Amino acid sequence: MIHNVLYFYIIICIAILIFNMAYIIKRRLFYKKPQMVERKR
């Protein structure tokens, strides 16, 4: 039981880190290339 809980929390932490990294990368691309985003829309 303890091992399963530890793996569960580790997976959540990794998922949050990946989500934050993707969000930061999207913000950087959006600020660097706003014209490209407007063309896609």
mmCIF file of the N, C-alpha and C atoms, coordinates in Angstrom:
data_MODEL
# 
_entry.id   MODEL 
# 
loop_
_atom_site.group_PDB 
_atom_site.id 
_atom_site.type_symbol 
_atom_site.label_atom_id 
_atom_site.label_alt_id 
_atom_site.label_comp_id 
_atom_site.label_asym_id 
_atom_site.label_entity_id 
_atom_site.label_seq_id 
_atom_site.pdbx_PDB_ins_code 
_atom_site.Cartn_x 
_atom_site.Cartn_y 
_atom_site.Cartn_z 
_atom_site.occupancy 
_atom_site.B_iso_or_equiv 
_atom_site.pdbx_formal_charge 
_atom_site.auth_seq_id 
_atom_site.auth_comp_id 
_atom_site.auth_asym_id 
_atom_site.auth_atom_id 
_atom_site.pdbx_PDB_model_num 
ATOM 1   N N  . MET A 1 1  ? 0.836  -1.205 0.000   1.00 0.00 ? 1  MET A N  1 
ATOM 2   C CA . MET A 1 1  ? 0.000  0.000  0.000   1.00 0.00 ? 1  MET A CA 1 
ATOM 3   C C  . MET A 1 1  ? 0.873  1.259  0.000   1.00 0.00 ? 1  MET A C  1 
ATOM 4   N N  . ILE A 1 2  ? 1.897  1.266  0.861   1.00 0.00 ? 2  ILE A N  1 
ATOM 5   C CA . ILE A 1 2  ? 2.743  2.469  0.950   1.00 0.00 ? 2  ILE A CA 1 
ATOM 6   C C  . ILE A 1 2  ? 3.429  2.733  -0.393  1.00 0.00 ? 2  ILE A C  1 
ATOM 7   N N  . HIS A 1 3  ? 3.953  1.685  -1.019  1.00 0.00 ? 3  HIS A N  1 
ATOM 8   C CA . HIS A 1 3  ? 4.642  1.879  -2.300  1.00 0.00 ? 3  HIS A CA 1 
ATOM 9   C C  . HIS A 1 3  ? 3.688  2.425  -3.355  1.00 0.00 ? 3  HIS A C  1 
ATOM 10  N N  . ASN A 1 4  ? 2.464  1.923  -3.377  1.00 0.00 ? 4  ASN A N  1 
ATOM 11  C CA . ASN A 1 4  ? 1.498  2.401  -4.373  1.00 0.00 ? 4  ASN A CA 1 
ATOM 12  C C  . ASN A 1 4  ? 1.207  3.886  -4.176  1.00 0.00 ? 4  ASN A C  1 
ATOM 13  N N  . VAL A 1 5  ? 1.085  4.321  -2.928  1.00 0.00 ? 5  VAL A N  1 
ATOM 14  C CA . VAL A 1 5  ? 0.810  5.741  -2.646  1.00 0.00 ? 5  VAL A CA 1 
ATOM 15  C C  . VAL A 1 5  ? 1.999  6.591  -3.086  1.00 0.00 ? 5  VAL A C  1 
ATOM 16  N N  . LEU A 1 6  ? 3.217  6.127  -2.796  1.00 0.00 ? 6  LEU A N  1 
ATOM 17  C CA . LEU A 1 6  ? 4.409  6.895  -3.183  1.00 0.00 ? 6  LEU A CA 1 
ATOM 18  C C  . LEU A 1 6  ? 4.476  7.035  -4.700  1.00 0.00 ? 6  LEU A C  1 
ATOM 19  N N  . TYR A 1 7  ? 4.249  5.946  -5.429  1.00 0.00 ? 7  TYR A N  1 
ATOM 20  C CA . TYR A 1 7  ? 4.278  6.027  -6.895  1.00 0.00 ? 7  TYR A CA 1 
ATOM 21  C C  . TYR A 1 7  ? 3.189  6.965  -7.398  1.00 0.00 ? 7  TYR A C  1 
ATOM 22  N N  . PHE A 1 8  ? 2.019  6.946  -6.741  1.00 0.00 ? 8  PHE A N  1 
ATOM 23  C CA . PHE A 1 8  ? 0.906  7.810  -7.154  1.00 0.00 ? 8  PHE A CA 1 
ATOM 24  C C  . PHE A 1 8  ? 1.302  9.278  -7.025  1.00 0.00 ? 8  PHE A C  1 
ATOM 25  N N  . TYR A 1 9  ? 1.907  9.643  -5.880  1.00 0.00 ? 9  TYR A N  1 
ATOM 26  C CA . TYR A 1 9  ? 2.321  11.040 -5.691  1.00 0.00 ? 9  TYR A CA 1 
ATOM 27  C C  . TYR A 1 9  ? 3.439  11.418 -6.655  1.00 0.00 ? 9  TYR A C  1 
ATOM 28  N N  . ILE A 1 10 ? 4.372  10.502 -6.905  1.00 0.00 ? 10 ILE A N  1 
ATOM 29  C CA . ILE A 1 10 ? 5.470  10.788 -7.839  1.00 0.00 ? 10 ILE A CA 1 
ATOM 30  C C  . ILE A 1 10 ? 4.916  11.050 -9.234  1.00 0.00 ? 10 ILE A C  1 
ATOM 31  N N  . ILE A 1 11 ? 3.950  10.242 -9.663  1.00 0.00 ? 11 ILE A N  1 
ATOM 32  C CA . ILE A 1 11 ? 3.355  10.430 -10.998 1.00 0.00 ? 11 ILE A CA 1 
ATOM 33  C C  . ILE A 1 11 ? 2.658  11.787 -11.071 1.00 0.00 ? 11 ILE A C  1 
ATOM 34  N N  . ILE A 1 12 ? 1.958  12.176 -9.994  1.00 0.00 ? 12 ILE A N  1 
ATOM 35  C CA . ILE A 1 12 ? 1.262  13.474 -9.991  1.00 0.00 ? 12 ILE A CA 1 
ATOM 36  C C  . ILE A 1 12 ? 2.286  14.608 -10.097 1.00 0.00 ? 12 ILE A C  1 
ATOM 37  N N  . CYS A 1 13 ? 3.374  14.511 -9.331  1.00 0.00 ? 13 CYS A N  1 
ATOM 38  C CA . CYS A 1 13 ? 4.407  15.563 -9.367  1.00 0.00 ? 13 CYS A CA 1 
ATOM 39  C C  . CYS A 1 13 ? 5.005  15.675 -10.766 1.00 0.00 ? 13 CYS A C  1 
ATOM 40  N N  . ILE A 1 14 ? 5.317  14.550 -11.396 1.00 0.00 ? 14 ILE A N  1 
ATOM 41  C CA . ILE A 1 14 ? 5.893  14.568 -12.748 1.00 0.00 ? 14 ILE A CA 1 
ATOM 42  C C  . ILE A 1 14 ? 4.900  15.178 -13.727 1.00 0.00 ? 14 ILE A C  1 
ATOM 43  N N  . ALA A 1 15 ? 3.625  14.823 -13.603 1.00 0.00 ? 15 ALA A N  1 
ATOM 44  C CA . ALA A 1 15 ? 2.604  15.364 -14.512 1.00 0.00 ? 15 ALA A CA 1 
ATOM 45  C C  . ALA A 1 15 ? 2.499  16.876 -14.348 1.00 0.00 ? 15 ALA A C  1 
ATOM 46  N N  . ILE A 1 16 ? 2.553  17.360 -13.104 1.00 0.00 ? 16 ILE A N  1 
ATOM 47  C CA . ILE A 1 16 ? 2.466  18.811 -12.862 1.00 0.00 ? 16 ILE A CA 1 
ATOM 48  C C  . ILE A 1 16 ? 3.684  19.506 -13.472 1.00 0.00 ? 16 ILE A C  1 
ATOM 49  N N  . LEU A 1 17 ? 4.873  18.928 -13.303 1.00 0.00 ? 17 LEU A N  1 
ATOM 50  C CA . LEU A 1 17 ? 6.083  19.537 -13.865 1.00 0.00 ? 17 LEU A CA 1 
ATOM 51  C C  . LEU A 1 17 ? 5.984  19.602 -15.385 1.00 0.00 ? 17 LEU A C  1 
ATOM 52  N N  . ILE A 1 18 ? 5.530  18.529 -16.029 1.00 0.00 ? 18 ILE A N  1 
ATOM 53  C CA . ILE A 1 18 ? 5.405  18.514 -17.494 1.00 0.00 ? 18 ILE A CA 1 
ATOM 54  C C  . ILE A 1 18 ? 4.387  19.560 -17.935 1.00 0.00 ? 18 ILE A C  1 
ATOM 55  N N  . PHE A 1 19 ? 3.273  19.668 -17.205 1.00 0.00 ? 19 PHE A N  1 
ATOM 56  C CA . PHE A 1 19 ? 2.239  20.644 -17.561 1.00 0.00 ? 19 PHE A CA 1 
ATOM 57  C C  . PHE A 1 19 ? 2.788  22.063 -17.445 1.00 0.00 ? 19 PHE A C  1 
ATOM 58  N N  . ASN A 1 20 ? 3.541  22.333 -16.371 1.00 0.00 ? 20 ASN A N  1 
ATOM 59  C CA . ASN A 1 20 ? 4.114  23.671 -16.189 1.00 0.00 ? 20 ASN A CA 1 
ATOM 60  C C  . ASN A 1 20 ? 5.127  23.979 -17.289 1.00 0.00 ? 20 ASN A C  1 
ATOM 61  N N  . MET A 1 21 ? 5.977  23.023 -17.640 1.00 0.00 ? 21 MET A N  1 
ATOM 62  C CA . MET A 1 21 ? 6.972  23.248 -18.691 1.00 0.00 ? 21 MET A CA 1 
ATOM 63  C C  . MET A 1 21 ? 6.276  23.534 -20.017 1.00 0.00 ? 21 MET A C  1 
ATOM 64  N N  . ALA A 1 22 ? 5.248  22.769 -20.354 1.00 0.00 ? 22 ALA A N  1 
ATOM 65  C CA . ALA A 1 22 ? 4.523  22.983 -21.609 1.00 0.00 ? 22 ALA A CA 1 
ATOM 66  C C  . ALA A 1 22 ? 3.875  24.363 -21.606 1.00 0.00 ? 22 ALA A C  1 
ATOM 67  N N  . TYR A 1 23 ? 3.325  24.780 -20.457 1.00 0.00 ? 23 TYR A N  1 
ATOM 68  C CA . TYR A 1 23 ? 2.671  26.091 -20.369 1.00 0.00 ? 23 TYR A CA 1 
ATOM 69  C C  . TYR A 1 23 ? 3.692  27.206 -20.568 1.00 0.00 ? 23 TYR A C  1 
ATOM 70  N N  . ILE A 1 24 ? 4.880  27.074 -19.951 1.00 0.00 ? 24 ILE A N  1 
ATOM 71  C CA . ILE A 1 24 ? 5.924  28.092 -20.098 1.00 0.00 ? 24 ILE A CA 1 
ATOM 72  C C  . ILE A 1 24 ? 6.392  28.151 -21.548 1.00 0.00 ? 24 ILE A C  1 
ATOM 73  N N  . ILE A 1 25 ? 6.595  26.999 -22.183 1.00 0.00 ? 25 ILE A N  1 
ATOM 74  C CA . ILE A 1 25 ? 7.044  26.978 -23.582 1.00 0.00 ? 25 ILE A CA 1 
ATOM 75  C C  . ILE A 1 25 ? 5.999  27.637 -24.474 1.00 0.00 ? 25 ILE A C  1 
ATOM 76  N N  . LYS A 1 26 ? 4.717  27.350 -24.234 1.00 0.00 ? 26 LYS A N  1 
ATOM 77  C CA . LYS A 1 26 ? 3.659  27.963 -25.048 1.00 0.00 ? 26 LYS A CA 1 
ATOM 78  C C  . LYS A 1 26 ? 3.651  29.475 -24.859 1.00 0.00 ? 26 LYS A C  1 
ATOM 79  N N  . ARG A 1 27 ? 3.832  29.942 -23.618 1.00 0.00 ? 27 ARG A N  1 
ATOM 80  C CA . ARG A 1 27 ? 3.846  31.392 -23.373 1.00 0.00 ? 27 ARG A CA 1 
ATOM 81  C C  . ARG A 1 27 ? 5.030  32.032 -24.087 1.00 0.00 ? 27 ARG A C  1 
ATOM 82  N N  . ARG A 1 28 ? 6.201  31.390 -24.040 1.00 0.00 ? 28 ARG A N  1 
ATOM 83  C CA . ARG A 1 28 ? 7.386  31.958 -24.702 1.00 0.00 ? 28 ARG A CA 1 
ATOM 84  C C  . ARG A 1 28 ? 7.165  32.028 -26.206 1.00 0.00 ? 28 ARG A C  1 
ATOM 85  N N  . LEU A 1 29 ? 6.630  30.962 -26.794 1.00 0.00 ? 29 LEU A N  1 
ATOM 86  C CA . LEU A 1 29 ? 6.383  30.970 -28.239 1.00 0.00 ? 29 LEU A CA 1 
ATOM 87  C C  . LEU A 1 29 ? 5.340  32.024 -28.579 1.00 0.00 ? 29 LEU A C  1 
ATOM 88  N N  . PHE A 1 30 ? 4.322  32.177 -27.714 1.00 0.00 ? 30 PHE A N  1 
ATOM 89  C CA . PHE A 1 30 ? 3.256  33.150 -27.976 1.00 0.00 ? 30 PHE A CA 1 
ATOM 90  C C  . PHE A 1 30 ? 3.821  34.570 -27.952 1.00 0.00 ? 30 PHE A C  1 
ATOM 91  N N  . TYR A 1 31 ? 4.696  34.858 -26.970 1.00 0.00 ? 31 TYR A N  1 
ATOM 92  C CA . TYR A 1 31 ? 5.252  36.208 -26.888 1.00 0.00 ? 31 TYR A CA 1 
ATOM 93  C C  . TYR A 1 31 ? 6.274  36.459 -27.997 1.00 0.00 ? 31 TYR A C  1 
ATOM 94  N N  . LYS A 1 32 ? 7.022  35.431 -28.375 1.00 0.00 ? 32 LYS A N  1 
ATOM 95  C CA . LYS A 1 32 ? 8.038  35.613 -29.419 1.00 0.00 ? 32 LYS A CA 1 
ATOM 96  C C  . LYS A 1 32 ? 7.399  35.715 -30.803 1.00 0.00 ? 32 LYS A C  1 
ATOM 97  N N  . LYS A 1 33 ? 6.381  34.896 -31.069 1.00 0.00 ? 33 LYS A N  1 
ATOM 98  C CA . LYS A 1 33 ? 5.778  34.870 -32.406 1.00 0.00 ? 33 LYS A CA 1 
ATOM 99  C C  . LYS A 1 33 ? 4.254  35.037 -32.318 1.00 0.00 ? 33 LYS A C  1 
ATOM 100 N N  . PRO A 1 34 ? 3.765  36.241 -32.011 1.00 0.00 ? 34 PRO A N  1 
ATOM 101 C CA . PRO A 1 34 ? 2.312  36.443 -31.933 1.00 0.00 ? 34 PRO A CA 1 
ATOM 102 C C  . PRO A 1 34 ? 1.652  36.358 -33.302 1.00 0.00 ? 34 PRO A C  1 
ATOM 103 N N  . GLN A 1 35 ? 2.383  36.728 -34.360 1.00 0.00 ? 35 GLN A N  1 
ATOM 104 C CA . GLN A 1 35 ? 1.805  36.706 -35.709 1.00 0.00 ? 35 GLN A CA 1 
ATOM 105 C C  . GLN A 1 35 ? 1.477  35.270 -36.128 1.00 0.00 ? 35 GLN A C  1 
ATOM 106 N N  . MET A 1 36 ? 2.350  34.324 -35.799 1.00 0.00 ? 36 MET A N  1 
ATOM 107 C CA . MET A 1 36 ? 2.112  32.929 -36.178 1.00 0.00 ? 36 MET A CA 1 
ATOM 108 C C  . MET A 1 36 ? 0.844  32.406 -35.500 1.00 0.00 ? 36 MET A C  1 
ATOM 109 N N  . VAL A 1 37 ? 0.637  32.767 -34.238 1.00 0.00 ? 37 VAL A N  1 
ATOM 110 C CA . VAL A 1 37 ? -0.558 32.301 -33.519 1.00 0.00 ? 37 VAL A CA 1 
ATOM 111 C C  . VAL A 1 37 ? -1.801 32.880 -34.174 1.00 0.00 ? 37 VAL A C  1 
ATOM 112 N N  . GLU A 1 38 ? -1.741 34.162 -34.559 1.00 0.00 ? 38 GLU A N  1 
ATOM 113 C CA . GLU A 1 38 ? -2.909 34.794 -35.187 1.00 0.00 ? 38 GLU A CA 1 
ATOM 114 C C  . GLU A 1 38 ? -3.214 34.130 -36.532 1.00 0.00 ? 38 GLU A C  1 
ATOM 115 N N  . ARG A 1 39 ? -2.193 33.768 -37.282 1.00 0.00 ? 39 ARG A N  1 
ATOM 116 C CA . ARG A 1 39 ? -2.420 33.124 -38.590 1.00 0.00 ? 39 ARG A CA 1 
ATOM 117 C C  . ARG A 1 39 ? -3.078 31.758 -38.404 1.00 0.00 ? 39 ARG A C  1 
ATOM 118 N N  . LYS A 1 40 ? -2.635 31.007 -37.390 1.00 0.00 ? 40 LYS A N  1 
ATOM 119 C CA . LYS A 1 40 ? -3.225 29.681 -37.147 1.00 0.00 ? 40 LYS A CA 1 
ATOM 120 C C  . LYS A 1 40 ? -4.701 29.823 -36.796 1.00 0.00 ? 40 LYS A C  1 
ATOM 121 N N  . ARG A 1 41 ? -5.045 30.847 -36.004 1.00 0.00 ? 41 ARG A N  1 
ATOM 122 C CA . ARG A 1 41 ? -6.443 31.040 -35.627 1.00 0.00 ? 41 ARG A CA 1 
ATOM 123 C C  . ARG A 1 41 ? -7.247 31.486 -36.844 1.00 0.00 ? 41 ARG A C  1 
# 
